[in-house]
Amino acid sequence: MTESATKTALVTGGSAGIGAAICQRLLGDGFHVVSLDKQEPTVSDVRLTHVTVDLTNGAALTEVAAEVARQSPILTLIHNAGAIRANPLEAVSADDLATLSQLHLGAPLILAQALLPAMKSAGFGRIVLISSRAALGLATRTAYSATKSGMIGMARTWAQELGPSGITVNVVAPGPIEATEMFHDVLPVGDERIAQLAKSIPVRRLGRPDDVANAVAFFASETAGFITGQTLYVCGGASVGTLQI
């Protein structure tokens, strides 16, 4: 593949937090980036195109995905957008599960299907799904952990199907990542539990958005062509022990 043919990426949830860090890293690596998000982006670059869409709306996303795919071949898909909906088992609703199923599983399915023709035609593709350390289980995360762990099974299946076409599919599963809206919705800035959480992680610190972006950039690179169906926990070692928030 030529460099120009591999250098357009679609990123979901690219307007803030981990998504913004991923966009910035890919821009720095020479990509053109198409970001799909409900919010306006915090990153500004001539090679960044923002498209406003609610990824929980399957019909709207299908329309946007088809239009984006028509405009230019996109050979890299990074599905980062996510939500938690934390609730103890007694309070989990069917809507929680349905909404997060669409956001975490339905959205990447719609996008992958729209982009696959270009990837298969090129004989090259990179799909990276952002799961979570919570896929291993975490209290109050029934809908979140169920759908984030579903991503891992979906990626392993896609890896088997798409490998012969030169398309790799991998998962990055972050642990606690500070300076993100999702993290501070659970632990507000200044909460004393933040320091306690950092001490419970083997590397004795919380993750940063750039930690995740670096892992994504590796899986998205041409040099990662012999790696597929894998899950990389970017969690400071939290996945090898217990984690309490």
Backbone hydrogen bonds in HBPLUS format (Angstrom, degrees):
<---DONOR---> <-ACCEPTOR-->    atom                        ^
c    i                          cat <-CA-CA->   ^        H-A-AA   ^      H-
h    n   atom  resd res      DA  || num        DHA   H-A  angle D-A-AA Bond
n    s   type  num  typ     dist DA aas  dist angle  dist       angle   num
A0005-ALA N   A0002-THR O   3.16 MM   3  5.38 127.0  2.46 100.9 114.1     1
A0006-THR N   A0003-GLU O   3.16 MM   3  5.54 145.2  2.28 107.7 117.1     2
A0007-LYS N   A0004-SER O   3.46 MM   3  5.29 165.4  2.48 101.2 105.4     3
A0032-HIS N   A0007-LYS O   2.74 MM  25  6.05 158.2  1.79 151.1 156.0     4
A0009-ALA N   A0032-HIS O   2.82 MM  23  6.27 159.7  1.86 162.0 167.6     5
A0034-VAL N   A0009-ALA O   2.81 MM  25  6.21 159.7  1.85 159.4 166.1     6
A0010-LEU N   A0076-THR O   2.84 MM  66  6.22 159.0  1.88 155.3 159.9     7
A0078-ILE N   A0010-LEU O   2.79 MM  68  6.06 167.4  1.81 172.4 174.8     8
A0011-VAL N   A0034-VAL O   2.83 MM  23  6.16 160.7  1.87 154.8 160.5     9
A0036-LEU N   A0011-VAL O   2.91 MM  25  6.32 156.9  1.96 152.0 159.1    10
A0012-THR N   A0078-ILE O   3.04 MM  66  6.54 154.6  2.11 164.9 172.2    11
A0013-GLY N   A0036-LEU O   2.73 MM  23  5.94 150.9  1.81 172.3 166.3    12
A0042-THR N   A0015-SER O   3.10 MM  27  5.62 135.6  2.31 128.6 137.2    13
A0020-ALA N   A0016-ALA O   3.20 MM   4  4.58 155.3  2.27  99.9 104.0    14
A0021-ALA N   A0017-GLY O   3.12 MM   4  6.44 155.9  2.18 148.9 155.9    15
A0022-ILE N   A0018-ILE O   2.88 MM   4  6.17 152.0  1.95 151.8 159.9    16
A0023-CYS N   A0019-GLY O   2.95 MM   4  6.24 161.1  1.99 147.7 152.7    17
A0024-GLN N   A0020-ALA O   2.92 MM   4  6.14 163.3  1.94 149.9 154.3    18
A0025-ARG N   A0021-ALA O   2.93 MM   4  6.11 156.6  1.99 145.4 151.8    19
A0026-LEU N   A0022-ILE O   2.92 MM   4  6.14 167.9  1.94 157.0 159.9    20
A0027-LEU N   A0023-CYS O   2.85 MM   4  6.01 159.1  1.89 152.6 158.9    21
A0028-GLY N   A0024-GLN O   2.94 MM   4  6.10 154.7  2.01 142.4 149.5    22
A0029-ASP N   A0025-ARG O   2.95 MM   4  6.25 130.0  2.20 138.0 152.2    23
A0031-PHE N   A0026-LEU O   2.92 MM   5  5.39 162.8  1.95 153.1 147.4    24
A0030-GLY N   A0027-LEU O   3.01 MM   3  5.16 159.5  2.05 107.6 112.1    25
A0033-VAL N   A0047-ARG O   2.87 MM  14  6.26 164.6  1.90 162.5 167.8    26
A0049-THR N   A0033-VAL O   2.82 MM  16  6.23 164.3  1.85 161.9 167.4    27
A0035-SER N   A0049-THR O   2.78 MM  14  6.13 162.4  1.81 164.1 170.3    28
A0051-VAL N   A0035-SER O   2.82 MM  16  6.09 159.5  1.87 173.3 173.9    29
A0037-ASP N   A0051-VAL O   3.17 MM  14  6.57 158.4  2.22 157.2 163.2    30
A0053-VAL N   A0037-ASP O   3.15 MM  16  5.58 150.1  2.24 110.2 119.3    31
A0048-LEU N   A0045-ASP O   3.01 MM   3  5.18 162.8  2.04 114.4 115.6    32
A0057-ASN N   A0054-ASP O   3.02 MM   3  5.59 163.5  2.05 117.6 122.8    33
A0061-LEU N   A0057-ASN O   2.96 MM   4  6.14 162.9  1.99 159.3 164.9    34
A0062-THR N   A0058-GLY O   2.93 MM   4  6.04 155.2  1.99 145.7 152.3    35
A0063-GLU N   A0059-ALA O   3.21 MM   4  6.45 156.0  2.27 145.2 150.5    36
A0064-VAL N   A0060-ALA O   3.04 MM   4  6.32 162.5  2.07 149.8 154.4    37
A0065-ALA N   A0061-LEU O   2.76 MM   4  5.89 165.2  1.78 156.3 160.6    38
A0066-ALA N   A0062-THR O   3.08 MM   4  6.21 157.8  2.13 142.8 148.1    39
A0067-GLU N   A0063-GLU O   3.14 MM   4  6.36 157.0  2.19 145.4 151.6    40
A0068-VAL N   A0064-VAL O   2.88 MM   4  6.09 166.4  1.90 158.8 162.2    41
A0069-ALA N   A0065-ALA O   2.95 MM   4  6.05 160.2  1.99 146.6 152.4    42
A0070-ARG N   A0066-ALA O   3.02 MM   4  6.18 139.1  2.20 138.1 148.7    43
A0070-ARG N   A0067-GLU O   3.17 MM   3  5.09 124.5  2.49  92.1 106.3    44
A0071-GLN N   A0067-GLU O   3.19 MM   4  6.43 142.3  2.33 145.0 153.9    45
A0126-ARG N   A0075-LEU O   2.89 MM  51  6.32 149.6  1.98 154.9 164.3    46
A0077-LEU N   A0126-ARG O   2.80 MM  49  6.24 160.8  1.84 160.7 167.0    47
A0128-VAL N   A0077-LEU O   2.83 MM  51  6.26 161.1  1.87 163.9 170.1    48
A0079-HIS N   A0128-VAL O   2.90 MM  49  6.37 155.3  1.96 159.7 167.4    49
A0130-ILE N   A0079-HIS O   2.87 MM  51  6.00 157.6  1.92 167.0 161.1    50
A0087-ASN N   A0140-THR O   2.88 MM  53  4.65 147.8  1.99 129.8 134.7    51
A0091-ALA N   A0088-PRO O   2.82 MM   3  5.51 148.7  1.92 123.5 132.7    52
A0092-VAL N   A0089-LEU O   3.28 MM   3  5.31 156.9  2.33 103.9 110.6    53
A0096-ASP N   A0093-SER O   3.15 MM   3  5.16 122.4  2.50  94.5 108.0    54
A0097-LEU N   A0093-SER O   3.35 MM   4  6.76 160.9  2.39 148.8 151.3    55
A0098-ALA N   A0094-ALA O   2.90 MM   4  6.11 161.5  1.94 148.8 154.6    56
A0099-THR N   A0095-ASP O   2.83 MM   4  5.82 167.3  1.85 151.0 154.7    57
A0100-LEU N   A0096-ASP O   3.07 MM   4  6.18 169.2  2.08 150.7 154.0    58
A0101-SER N   A0097-LEU O   2.88 MM   4  5.86 141.2  2.04 139.0 150.2    59
A0102-GLN N   A0098-ALA O   3.08 MM   4  6.30 155.6  2.14 144.7 149.9    60
A0103-LEU N   A0099-THR O   2.97 MM   4  6.22 162.2  2.00 147.3 152.7    61
A0104-HIS N   A0100-LEU O   2.84 MM   4  5.69 167.6  1.85 143.5 147.7    62
A0105-LEU N   A0101-SER O   2.89 MM   4  5.30 145.0  2.01 131.1 140.9    63
A0106-GLY N   A0101-SER O   2.91 MM   5  6.29 156.8  1.97 142.4 149.3    64
A0107-ALA N   A0102-GLN O   2.68 MM   5  5.84 143.3  1.81 164.6 167.0    65
A0109-LEU N   A0105-LEU O   3.24 MM   4  6.30 148.4  2.35 140.3 149.2    66
A0110-ILE N   A0106-GLY O   2.97 MM   4  6.23 163.3  1.99 156.8 160.0    67
A0111-LEU N   A0107-ALA O   3.02 MM   4  6.24 167.6  2.04 156.8 160.1    68
A0112-ALA N   A0108-PRO O   2.83 MM   4  5.82 161.9  1.87 143.4 149.1    69
A0113-GLN N   A0109-LEU O   3.01 MM   4  6.13 163.8  2.04 150.0 154.4    70
A0114-ALA N   A0110-ILE O   3.14 MM   4  6.37 147.9  2.25 141.3 149.8    71
A0115-LEU N   A0111-LEU O   3.01 MM   4  6.25 149.4  2.10 150.3 158.5    72
A0116-LEU N   A0112-ALA O   2.87 MM   4  5.78 136.4  2.06 151.4 161.3    73
A0119-MET N   A0115-LEU O   3.21 MM   4  6.49 164.2  2.24 153.2 158.1    74
A0120-LYS N   A0116-LEU O   2.79 MM   4  5.91 172.7  1.79 168.0 168.6    75
A0121-SER N   A0117-PRO O   2.95 MM   4  6.02 153.6  2.02 141.9 149.8    76
A0122-ALA N   A0118-ALA O   2.97 MM   4  6.13 148.8  2.07 144.3 152.2    77
A0123-GLY N   A0119-MET O   2.89 MM   4  5.99 124.8  2.20 139.2 154.7    78
A0124-PHE N   A0119-MET O   3.17 MM   5  5.38 151.6  2.26 150.7 152.2    79
A0125-GLY N   A0166-GLY O   3.18 MM  41  6.30 134.0  2.40 134.7 123.5    80
A0168-THR N   A0125-GLY O   3.01 MM  43  6.24 156.4  2.07 144.9 140.5    81
A0127-ILE N   A0168-THR O   2.90 MM  41  6.16 150.0  1.99 151.2 160.9    82
A0170-ASN N   A0127-ILE O   2.95 MM  43  6.43 158.1  2.00 158.7 163.1    83
A0129-LEU N   A0170-ASN O   2.95 MM  41  6.42 159.1  1.99 153.9 158.9    84
A0172-VAL N   A0129-LEU O   2.94 MM  43  6.32 157.2  2.00 155.3 162.2    85
A0131-SER N   A0172-VAL O   2.81 MM  41  5.94 143.0  1.95 139.3 150.3    86
A0135-ALA N   A0132-SER O   2.96 MM   3  5.55 167.0  1.98 115.6 119.7    87
A0133-ARG N   A0174-PRO O   2.76 MM  41  5.60 153.1  1.83 149.6 141.4    88
A0136-LEU N   A0133-ARG O   3.06 MM   3  6.02 171.7  2.07 125.5 128.1    89
A0137-GLY N   A0134-ALA O   2.79 MM   3  5.00 160.2  1.83 111.0 117.4    90
A0141-ARG N   A0138-LEU O   3.12 MM   3  5.67 139.5  2.29 146.9 145.6    91
A0145-SER N   A0141-ARG O   2.66 MM   4  5.46 165.4  1.68 153.6 158.8    92
A0146-ALA N   A0142-THR O   3.06 MM   4  5.97 154.4  2.13 141.3 149.2    93
A0147-THR N   A0143-ALA O   3.15 MM   4  6.18 161.6  2.19 140.7 145.2    94
A0148-LYS N   A0144-TYR O   2.86 MM   4  5.96 155.7  1.92 152.1 160.1    95
A0149-SER N   A0145-SER O   2.89 MM   4  5.83 152.6  1.97 140.7 147.3    96
A0150-GLY N   A0146-ALA O   3.03 MM   4  6.13 138.8  2.21 130.1 141.8    97
A0151-MET N   A0147-THR O   3.17 MM   4  6.44 135.8  2.37 135.3 144.6    98
A0152-ILE N   A0149-SER O   3.05 MM   3  5.30 127.3  2.34 100.7 113.4    99
A0154-MET N   A0150-GLY O   2.96 MM   4  6.16 159.0  2.01 151.3 157.9   100
A0155-ALA N   A0151-MET O   2.82 MM   4  6.01 157.9  1.87 149.8 155.5   101
A0156-ARG N   A0152-ILE O   3.08 MM   4  6.28 156.9  2.13 146.7 152.4   102
A0157-THR N   A0153-GLY O   3.09 MM   4  6.29 152.1  2.17 144.0 151.3   103
A0158-TRP N   A0154-MET O   2.91 MM   4  6.18 166.1  1.93 153.9 157.7   104
A0159-ALA N   A0155-ALA O   2.85 MM   4  5.97 152.4  1.93 145.3 153.3   105
A0160-GLN N   A0156-ARG O   3.30 MM   4  6.52 151.6  2.38 137.7 143.2   106
A0161-GLU N   A0157-THR O   3.12 MM   4  6.45 159.7  2.16 150.2 155.9   107
A0162-LEU N   A0158-TRP O   2.78 MM   4  5.78 162.5  1.81 160.1 163.9   108
A0163-GLY N   A0159-ALA O   3.06 MM   4  5.57 140.7  2.22 137.5 143.2   109
A0165-SER N   A0162-LEU O   2.90 MM   3  5.38 148.0  2.00 116.0 126.1   110
A0167-ILE N   A0162-LEU O   3.34 MM   5  5.36 161.8  2.37 138.8 135.0   111
A0166-GLY N   A0163-GLY O   2.94 MM   3  5.29 163.8  1.96 121.9 122.9   112
A0229-GLY N   A0169-VAL O   2.68 MM  60  5.58 160.0  1.71 153.5 159.4   113
A0171-VAL N   A0230-GLN O   2.79 MM  59  6.10 157.4  1.84 161.6 167.2   114
A0232-LEU N   A0171-VAL O   2.85 MM  61  6.21 163.2  1.88 153.1 155.4   115
A0173-ALA N   A0232-LEU O   2.80 MM  59  5.92 170.8  1.81 145.5 147.8   116
A0234-VAL N   A0173-ALA O   2.99 MM  61  5.86 140.7  2.15 115.6 127.8   117
A0175-GLY N   A0234-VAL O   2.89 MM  59  6.05 144.7  2.01 135.7 127.9   118
A0207-GLY N   A0176-PRO O   2.88 MM  31  5.90 155.9  1.93 167.6 161.5   119
A0178-GLU N   A0207-GLY O   2.91 MM  29  6.07 146.1  2.03 152.5 148.6   120
A0184-HIS N   A0180-THR O   3.07 MM   4  6.33 171.7  2.08 157.8 159.8   121
A0185-ASP N   A0181-GLU O   2.85 MM   4  5.93 125.3  2.16 144.8 157.7   122
A0186-VAL N   A0183-PHE O   3.06 MM   3  5.52 140.7  2.22 106.1 116.4   123
A0187-LEU N   A0183-PHE O   2.92 MM   4  6.19 167.2  1.93 150.7 154.9   124
A0191-ASP N   A0188-PRO O   2.95 MM   3  5.55 158.6  2.00 144.0 144.4   125
A0194-ILE N   A0191-ASP O   3.06 MM   3  5.83 164.3  2.08 121.8 126.2   126
A0197-LEU N   A0193-ARG O   2.84 MM   4  5.98 152.8  1.91 145.5 152.6   127
A0198-ALA N   A0194-ILE O   3.01 MM   4  6.30 159.0  2.06 148.4 153.6   128
A0199-LYS N   A0195-ALA O   3.10 MM   4  6.35 153.5  2.17 145.5 151.9   129
A0200-SER N   A0196-GLN O   3.21 MM   4  6.47 130.8  2.47 137.2 149.5   130
A0200-SER N   A0197-LEU O   3.01 MM   3  5.15 135.5  2.21 100.0 112.7   131
A0201-ILE N   A0198-ALA O   3.24 MM   3  5.46 158.8  2.29 106.3 112.6   132
A0204-ARG N   A0201-ILE O   2.74 MM   3  5.05 157.6  1.79 121.7 129.1   133
A0203-VAL N   A0236-GLY O   3.24 MM  33  5.33 142.9  2.39 148.4 153.0   134
A0211-ASP N   A0208-ARG O   2.85 MM   3  5.36 136.5  2.04 115.8 127.7   135
A0212-VAL N   A0209-PRO O   3.14 MM   3  5.46 124.7  2.46 103.8 116.2   136
A0213-ALA N   A0209-PRO O   3.02 MM   4  6.33 164.2  2.04 152.1 157.1   137
A0214-ASN N   A0210-ASP O   2.89 MM   4  5.99 153.5  1.97 148.8 153.7   138
A0215-ALA N   A0212-VAL O   3.08 MM   3  5.28 118.2  2.48 100.5 115.0   139
A0216-VAL N   A0212-VAL O   2.99 MM   4  6.30 161.0  2.02 156.4 162.2   140
A0217-ALA N   A0213-ALA O   2.88 MM   4  6.04 161.0  1.92 149.8 154.9   141
A0218-PHE N   A0214-ASN O   3.18 MM   4  6.41 147.6  2.29 139.4 147.1   142
A0219-PHE N   A0215-ALA O   3.18 MM   4  6.55 168.0  2.20 154.0 155.2   143
A0220-ALA N   A0216-VAL O   2.90 MM   4  6.09 144.4  2.03 149.5 160.7   144
A0221-SER N   A0218-PHE O   3.07 MM   3  5.25 155.0  2.14 106.5 114.4   145
A0224-ALA N   A0221-SER O   3.32 MM   3  5.68 165.1  2.34 108.3 112.7   146
A0227-ILE N   A0224-ALA O   3.19 MM   3  5.60 155.5  2.26 123.7 122.8   147
A0238-ALA N   A0235-CYS O   3.10 MM   3  5.35 165.3  2.12 111.2 115.9   148
A0240-VAL N   A0237-GLY O   3.13 MM   3  5.71 166.8  2.15 117.3 121.4   149
A0241-GLY N   A0238-ALA O   3.40 MM   3  5.60 165.7  2.43 108.8 110.5   150
